[in-house]
Amino acid sequence: MIKKIINVIILVVLTAHLYAQDFKLAEAKDIALFPQQNEIRNRLNLSGIWKFKKDSMGVGEQEEWFNGLTDYCSIAVPGSWNDQFTDSHNYLDLAWYETETYIPKGWKGERIFIRVGSANYFAKIWINGKPLGQHEGGHIPFAFEITQLLKWESTNRITIQVENILEPDRVAPGNVEGSPFSSYPKASFDFFPFAGLNRAVWLYTTPSSTSIRDITINTDFNSTTGSIEVLVEKIGKINNGTILISGEGKKIEIPFSFSGNEGTAVIEIPDVRLWSPDDPFLYDVLITLGSKNKPIDFYQLKTGVRTIAVNEKEILLNGAPIYLKGFGKHEDFPIFGRGTTPPVMIKDFELMKWTGANSFRTSHYPYDEEFYNMADREGFLIIDETPAVGLFFYDDSTSVSKRRAICKQYLDELISRDKNHPSVIMWCVANEPFPESLGRGGFTGMPKAFESDAVGKAFLGNLIKQVKEKDPTRLAVFVGVMGGPAEWLSLSDVICINRYWGWYTNVGDLPTAKAYLGGEMDKLYNTLKKPVMITEFGADAIAGKHAVEDEIYSEEYQVKLIKMFLDIADTKDYVTGMHVWNFADFRTGQGLMRVGGMNLKGVFTQDRKPKMAAHFLRKRWFETIQKISSGK
Ligand code: BDP
């Protein structure tokens, strides 16, 4: 009998092995350099209409859909799938995307890669029916080399399977029993879990045997002399290169050489023009591998010379205090879902400038790369946040470890992707992680946990440490939930807190809310002695609803609450920034607190029309600018 069982097991294992497909894991380094078109490198944007097919029974792999989809429909890429159809709003299960492309003849002899900007949440790729790679995490790109899998002189089939199943051991965790954000679909966070290929898919090349793999730029200045340190990592046999910095009519070129695969050069810039929101000046940096008359690879980027630091009460940009005024945002627009919408992005920057804002947080996940390029050019300061929203630490240790590994991966990827943007001044490792004490009130049915606050502190502490090791030039923070432990906040360079006095507590009662808010802020500062920033405060307002007396959901109440927070902040010299929640109304799951499946805390509507609060902020923030510039 035992022999029989063993034989069956061997047979099952062998069969599984025969059909098991080997998917590589993505490497963070491969997303460091955005695909670039220059004299040497090529790229092809695969945006457009793709084939699409839902796989609710999960039979696609077995039926080998990667060999060509049948009975498919059309879908736009980029764009979430949820609102492109009439029957898929809440569909989060498996779905398949397919497109076909020729590879340009001129790319022969090059290394060819595919880069997927965002596949939410878990993706697997096949090229011409052959398994390539997989990636977990929906808001960060991933890339794989595909050279060996391609065909020439005929089309190549690219198949991407995506699913967005909400699970407690994923990040952001979903389907958490008793979560305070319980909605349908069961996201345990307060935004709609838009699924699919939300950003562009690119093919791109690098030179075949020798190329630039990674570039890290750090800047500093001393009096009027700036310095740009460029660290280049290469692949292949080459020992030298040059760096050319240009800007303001100056051109400074210096040669550098490699030791192993790394080469560094520091370029000094006399009479440097520093980068800041008032003057977002960018220098061009061109890195060439090989000699000037025989270049092997090029990569060009832009950098702003600036420093960022903190003292006990302030954030310092270029050594001078800077006050952050702005918003927490979302990537969210009707029909597109979380899909890239360049005109909306341009409009958002226009509107942020119109309000007098100088900064925003990429709540609650990293945004499309263009946001960061735009912020560099327009002079916005970014708090760059990972997708770690709503973490908790008191279910089984396997789930906690799984979330820890994903958070670590996200941070590696995020820093790899965004480290060269002057606009990024802080890495935010998590938004509103829940301590057990709060979880017990909000969550039910969890196993009784032990020392969850210590587990949570160690978890967050490790993430902050990871960030500091990888990038000591920026600030590292996490954003604390109302009622969360003050001792966790001691980990953060800036005490970032979300506060909803007057909304979720003391609803409609602003005088009481005001007393609590002021008292709490003083207590936090006096305990931790670090600058404080309120990263979220706000009230839902239905555009067009008005009231004479304090009445929730009215535009007047939203203005009054925002004003109350700003007034109190103005009386505290340790407050270093105030971000209103939210820039615009955004889609959520369906729940009793979310009228029409929307969070209405936007100061603009979802289609970017101003509510009274937007006009209020414009007046208020421009007055501050005038006061500062007139020295009052
Ligand atoms: C905070 C969350 C944010 C929510 C906001 C709200 O950080 O994602 O949208 O509350 O309830 O707790 O509006």
Boltz pocket constraint, residues with backbone or C-beta under 6 A from the ligand:
constraints:
  - pocket:
      binder: B
      contacts: [[A, 189], [A, 190], [A, 191], [A, 364], [A, 431], [A, 432], [A, 498], [A, 536], [A, 581], [A, 599], [A, 601]]
      max_distance: 6.0
